[in-house]
Structure formats: C-alpha cells, structure tokens
Amino acid sequence: MQRHKLIVANWKMHKTNSEVEEFILKIKERLRYTDHRETVICPSFVSIITAYDCAKHSKLAIGAQDMYFEDEGAYTGEISGRMLKDFCRYVIIGHSERREFLGETDKTINLKVKAAIRNGITPILCVGETLEQRKEGKTMETLISQIRADTAGISNKDIKQIVVAYEPLWAISKGDSKHEPATPKQAQKEHNFIRKLLNSTHDGAGDHIRIIYGGSVKSTNISEFMREPDIDGALVGNASLDIESFLRIANF
Ligand code: PGA
C-alpha cells in the first residue's frame, strides 16, 4: 500500500505574523516536492491567512493546531472548521499539550475529528502514552482506549481521511533538547500496532491511514524514522522553528 509521506511543522505558540511570512517565503522555493511527499505548516490561528497567502502557488499546505467541534454559534473565542476550511488542508486534533493543559478529552477530540471530516479538513489525531504508562506496561492499553474513543462513530470510509500522529509524551521536546526521541524500532512497533488496531476497528482501513511519528524529530534522525515501513511521516515541533533545520527534515 503506497501512502505518501507527510511532514508537519507544529509551531505551537511560536512566531509572530512577520516571522511566519519571512519563514514561508524563504522555504517555499527550497522544498523538494514530489508526488509521494507533502509538507504542512501549522502556525498559530492569527497567522493562518498570512501563511496561506505566502504559500500560494506552491505545494506547501497550511494546517491549524486545533479547532472547535461546532460549525458556528455562541462559543466565544472558538474557531470552527467552517472558518478554517478555505485556508487549511489539515488540523491537529488532541495534541497532548491540549489534553494536559487545556482540558481536552477523548469526547471533545472525537467531536473535533468528526467536525474536521465534515468540513473536508484532514484531522491529524494525536495519541500517545505518558512515561508512567509506558513504565507500567500500559502503552498498548492507552493507545487502544484513546483510538477507540477518538474514532468512535466514524465510518470505515471516512476514517481513511484521517492521519494519526503517534506522539509518546516522554519523547516530546518541550522546547529543549533534554528529551530523547523513541527509537525508530520502538516507534515502528507502536505504529504497526495502531495500524492493526484500525484495521480491526474499521474493516481494513488501517492500511490506508497515514501514521506519523512525533517527539524530538530532528534533521539528524528523520531519515532513520522514514525508513520504517509503518512510519508515514513526522510531526515536528522544536526542530521545525529554524529554517535550515526544517528544510533538512522536510527534504529528508
Ligand atoms: P517536538 O514536538 O518535535 O518539539 O518534540 C513535537 C510535538 O509536540 O508535536
């Protein structure tokens, strides 16, 4: 099954509008585009339109870092898929930082994944275990419960539109270089497990779904991850903030 590779920059709460503009204008001509590879940048909400305008006439796609699950209404401060769809091809849903600090639950994540699909935006659903869960041998149990809850009620056809990001919490850099990534073999094992799980919950759909890895991906380790058969790309935080570093990753 040919699944094209996906490299996603998750800029979190970094970069002003002018920094976003400068970055995208500088990289867009230097990205190596092929039919088997896609690059996505997810800036903060306030820079999405700037990013979209700067990326015009290139194959660089823009994504959001979150969205609300209703399409419109009295939800002060929220942004819907209906508002994002003109600019965003992707949206990150259920990132562990939102689960940990911003009250995101499997219930809201499930509603957001459905809302993204309804609006024609590809959700990048983030799952992953904490260090404690891994130490207690509960990695698989955690992944099963997150994936079952987050994809509940999504048809076998619609599920093929999602991307899953496996991000073990202990490997996410938190903006410093103290964290170690999973080894490519460790990540491969969990990706294969997630794929089989989706094959069983959604009648073979797992083989079609891109499963990307996130957690301390850098220009020095990207190619090792990309060699693994079930790793279809990367979700990159810290190392996506610097132009040369991100170009080395995206052009791996
Ligand atoms: P990191 O972040 O690459 O800085 O570890 C990844 C993520 O949180 O998506």
Boltz pocket constraint, residues with backbone or C-beta under 6 A from the ligand:
constraints:
  - pocket:
      binder: B
      contacts: [[A, 10], [A, 167], [A, 171], [A, 172], [A, 173], [A, 174], [A, 175], [A, 214], [A, 215], [A, 216], [A, 217], [A, 235], [A, 236], [A, 237], [A, 238], [A, 239]]
      max_distance: 6.0
